[in-house]
Amino acid sequence: MNDKSLKECVDSLLESNLISLVQDGHIYCDSCKVAKAGFQVHFRSGPLSFCGHHLRKNLRPILNQIEQDAAKTLRELLPEDEYLQVMDHGGRSDV
């Protein structure tokens, strides 16, 4: 993933409130175990914190987990027939 698409991806996650930038104070990075400025990722199972380096390094698994969380949420919120229709169409909004 190049720097431009990485920035667009992170910007999109920030706009959707799936991650938040911790500007005041520091987070404790769950990967490098050091307190520093960074990001908090909001998973269904609870938040995880990452410094910028580890957010970039773990972006693919983070996106996969967010996708799995979204599928679980849809499964819980939608009736069975609507859920199957959404999943059959890849989540497109023109369903």
VEXDREN-2710 file (C-alpha; in Angstrom, 1 decimal):
% VEXDREN-2710
k/r/px/py/pz
1/MET/0.0/0.0/0.0
2/ASN/1.5/3.3/-1.0
3/ASP/1.6/6.3/1.3
4/LYS/-1.3/8.1/-0.5
5/SER/-3.6/5.1/-0.3
6/LEU/-2.5/4.5/3.3
7/LYS/-3.4/8.1/4.2
8/GLU/-6.8/7.9/2.4
9/CYS/-7.5/4.6/4.3
10/VAL/-6.6/6.1/7.7
11/ASP/-8.5/9.3/6.9
12/SER/-11.6/7.2/6.0
13/LEU/-11.3/5.2/9.3
14/LEU/-11.0/8.4/11.3
15/GLU/-14.0/10.0/9.6
16/SER/-16.1/6.9/10.3
17/ASN/-15.0/6.9/14.0
18/LEU/-13.6/3.4/13.7
19/ILE/-10.3/4.7/14.9
20/SER/-9.5/7.9/16.8
21/LEU/-6.3/9.9/17.0
22/VAL/-5.1/10.5/20.5
23/GLN/-3.6/13.9/20.5
24/ASP/-3.8/14.9/24.2
25/GLY/-1.5/12.8/26.2
26/HIS/-0.3/9.4/25.1
27/ILE/-1.6/5.9/24.4
28/TYR/0.1/2.7/25.4
29/CYS/0.9/0.9/22.1
30/ASP/-0.4/-2.7/22.4
31/SER/2.4/-3.8/20.0
32/CYS/5.6/-2.0/21.1
33/LYS/4.4/-1.6/24.8
34/VAL/5.6/2.1/24.9
35/ALA/3.5/5.1/25.8
36/LYS/3.4/7.6/22.9
37/ALA/1.1/9.6/20.7
38/GLY/-1.0/7.3/18.5
39/PHE/-4.4/5.9/17.5
40/GLN/-7.1/3.9/19.2
41/VAL/-8.9/1.3/17.1
42/HIS/-12.5/0.6/18.2
43/PHE/-13.2/-3.1/17.8
44/ARG/-16.4/-4.8/19.0
45/SER/-14.3/-6.6/21.6
46/GLY/-12.9/-3.3/22.9
47/PRO/-10.3/-0.7/21.9
48/LEU/-6.7/-1.4/21.0
49/SER/-4.1/1.3/20.8
50/PHE/-1.3/1.6/18.2
51/CYS/1.5/4.1/17.5
52/GLY/1.6/5.3/13.9
53/HIS/4.3/2.8/13.0
54/HIS/2.3/-0.2/14.3
55/LEU/-1.0/1.1/12.8
56/ARG/0.6/1.1/9.4
57/LYS/2.3/-2.3/10.0
58/ASN/-1.0/-3.9/11.2
59/LEU/-3.4/-2.1/8.9
60/ARG/-4.4/-5.2/6.9
61/PRO/-5.3/-7.3/9.9
62/ILE/-7.0/-4.2/11.5
63/LEU/-9.1/-3.8/8.3
64/ASN/-9.9/-7.5/8.3
65/GLN/-11.1/-7.4/11.9
66/ILE/-13.2/-4.3/11.3
67/GLU/-14.8/-6.1/8.3
68/GLN/-15.6/-9.1/10.5
69/ASP/-17.0/-6.9/13.2
70/ALA/-19.2/-5.2/10.6
71/ALA/-20.5/-8.5/9.4
72/LYS/-21.3/-9.6/12.9
73/THR/-23.2/-6.4/13.6
74/LEU/-25.2/-6.7/10.3
75/ARG/-26.0/-10.3/11.3
76/GLU/-27.4/-9.1/14.6
77/LEU/-29.3/-6.1/13.3
78/LEU/-30.9/-7.3/10.0
79/PRO/-33.5/-10.0/9.6
80/GLU/-32.1/-13.2/8.0
81/ASP/-33.4/-12.5/4.4
82/GLU/-32.1/-8.9/4.4
83/TYR/-28.7/-10.0/5.7
84/LEU/-28.4/-12.7/3.0
85/GLN/-29.4/-10.1/0.4
86/VAL/-26.8/-7.6/1.6
87/MET/-24.1/-10.3/1.7
88/ASP/-25.0/-11.7/-1.7
89/HIS/-24.5/-8.2/-3.2
90/GLY/-21.2/-7.5/-1.4
91/GLY/-22.8/-4.8/0.7
92/ARG/-23.5/-2.5/-2.2
93/SER/-25.9/0.3/-1.5
94/ASP/-27.9/-0.3/-4.8
95/VAL/-29.5/-3.5/-3.4
END
